[in-house]
Amino acid sequence: MKEYGVGMYGGSFNPLHNGHVKCIRKALSMCAELHIIIGDIPNMDDVDIHTKMGWFQTIFHDEMDRLFLHSLYDDRKSKSEYTIDHWISDSMKIKKMIGKPIDVVFCGADYKNRPDNPYLLCYPSQDIVYFDRDDDMISSTEFKKDVCLHWDWVPEVVYTSYRVS
């Protein structure tokens, strides 16, 4: 497995689920430092950015010396509003946030065969590592439909943010 200096992995993490955790742990095993870009999307998020940051700090507490958390504000109202222009603009913000050259970008395998793969356009000089998501069968949308039915899809600290008392 290739070893990288600086890696980046981003998402809305709405919620942060076990599939994300598995991918982040794998990315951490491949990098000296990993920068996580957490979408702060008030119009679409179920929880605020501070709660999301807390999830990461709780779950990855032993790796916080090389796991760096960044929030990226987004005021869109739906996924369909997020255009390639948004991708390009956000990639410039992300590169500035990280403040050093990014060696590798991690993302889901669902982007790999897309003819409009935004990662190839926004990160042309970085290696891109695609994580297969098929074996997890975890859906954030399905989780939020019935939190109690799918509690095992998320870490306990995330579940407690959604569980109705």
N, C-alpha and C positions, 0 to 999 in steps of 0.2 A: 504494500500500500504506500502511495506517495505521501511524503511529509511536506507540509506547507508551512510558511510563516504566518501569514495573515489570511484568515478566512472570513466569509460573510454569509449569513443565513437570515432571511427575512420572512415575515408573514404577519397576518393580522392576529394570529394566535387567539382566536375568538370562538372557542377557548383553546388554551394550550392543552393538547391531548397527548396520550402515550405514544402515538406515532411521531409527533414532533419531538418528544423527549428522546426517543430512540435515534432519530436523525441527528439531533444536536449532540448526543453522546458520541455517535459515529464521527461527526464532523470534528468534535473536540479531539478525538483520537488521531486525527489527521493534521491538526494545526497546532502551532505554538500558541496562537491566540485566535479566538473566534469572536466576531462581532455579530450580535443579534440585533436586527432591526425590527422593532415591534411597532406595528401599525397602531396609531392613535386615531381611531375613526369614530368620533362621537355619534355620528348619525347612524352607524351600523353596529357598534360594539355593545355587548351586553354588560360589560364591566369597564371601569375606567382604566386608564393607562397605569395608574399607581398600583392598582390591584394586579394587573398583568406583570408589572415589574416585580412585585412581591412574590408572585408564583415562581418566577425564574430564580430569584434570590433564595427562596426556600428549597426548591428542588435541586439547584446546582450550587448550593452553598460551599461545597468543597472545591469547586472549580472557578470561583469568582475571581481568582488571581489572574486568570487568562480568558475569562468569559466577560465580554464587555457589552452592556445593554444600552441601546439607543432607542429613543422614540421618534417616530416619523408621523407628523400630523397630516391628516387627510380629511377633507371636508366633503367628500363625495357622498351621495345619497344611496348609490347602488354600485355593484361591481361593474355594470355595463358603462358607467360613467368614467371608468378608469381606462384611459386611452394610451396609445403608445407615447404620445406627448407627455402624459403623466409619468410613465415609466422612465423616459429619458430625463425629465426634470428631477424626479426622485433619485435616480441613480447618481446624478451630479451632487445632490444634497448628501446622499449616503457616503460618497467618496470623500466629501469635505468633512463630514462627521467623523469618519474613521481617521482621516488625517495622515494616512500613509498608504503606500501602494497595497492593493488587495491582490493576493496571489490566486485565490480560488473562491468561487461562489457556489454555494450549495442550494439546490432546489429540488422540487419533486419531479419525478420521471414523467409526469403528465405534460411537462413543457418540452421534453426531448424531441418529439417528432412533430411539434407544431410548426407549420411553415412560417408563422409570425412570432416565433420564439423571441420574446423581448430580452431575455438574458444574453442572447448572442449579439443583439444590437447594442445593448447598454454596457456590456462587459466584454468587449471584443478581445482584449489582451489578457484576460483572466482565464484560467482553467475553470470549467464548469463541471461539477459533480452532481449527477442526478440520483436522487434516492427513490427507490421503488416504494410505492405506497400500497400496492395491491394486497400485500399480505396482512395488512392491518385492518382493512375494511372499516376504518373509523371515519365517521362523517360528523363534522361539527354541527351541521344542520339537523341530522337525526338525533344527535345528543341533546340538542336544545329542545327538540319536540317532546322528549320524555327523559328528563335527567335521571330519574330514579331507575328506569329500565337500563340505562347505559352508563351507570356510575363507574363501572370498571374500565371505561375508555379513557378516563382522566385521572391524574394524580389526585390524592385526597385533598390537598390544599386548593385545587381548582374546583373540585366537587362541592366543597363547603361554600364557595362563592355563588353557586347556582342553587343549591339545595334549599327548598322552601321549608321553613321551620314549622 
